[in-house]
Amino acid sequence: MVAAIALGAIASCCPPPDPQEPVTPPATPIPVTARTRAIKPALLGRFEPPSTATQKPAAPPKREMIKEPPLVPPAGPKTEPDLSRRETLAPPAPIAPKPPADRLPDDVVLKLIETGRAAFVRCFKKAVHADPTVLSFKVRVHVELDGDGAIRVATADTTDTELGGCLVRALGWLRFPASGRLVAVDLPLFYRAE
């Protein structure tokens, strides 16, 4: 079948030779020795087994092997740990306790909050202007006073550092009473934006 298709392709391509024309051999024959050359041995196909006669035994490639350290250290003689050389921690030094601070009466605390209301509201409005998503605040301002009523320590329990700093600075407008002893005051502040 394949031969018939090939003959048909040749017949359609070229006309048959004319029987009356003489066929002339080439003018000078090429000597056979000039046409010969060394032909490389055929490459093996994918499915042909290699011939043992044409192949040389391949020497293994010379490579340096990477030597890794063992995963487990070599076993040696077991020794007991020397417990006398262990370090012991000393108990922490006692911290001198602060003298207990007295509290101001609630009516004095409410009067202080009313006195500083304008300064506190100004701080809350600045915080709302900085972050309009927060509309209400509940902050406790802790103040420690000395015997003369001067502020020793003041902190606000808010995550907003700008608001906390503003509320602590607003305490400077308040006049705390002198009690002659250490006093702690907690000012509960609430604000809701309108």
Secondary structure, DSSP 4 states (H G I P E B T S, - for coil): -HHHHHHHHHHHHSPPPPTTSPP---SSPPPHHHH--PPPPPPP-TTSPPPTTTPPPPPPP--PPPPPPPSSPPP-------GGG---PPPPPPPPPPPPPEE--HHHHHHHHHHTHHHHHHHHHHHHHH-TT--EEEEEEEEEE-TTS-EEEEEE--S-HHHHHHHHHHGGG--PPP-SS-EEEEEEEEEE--
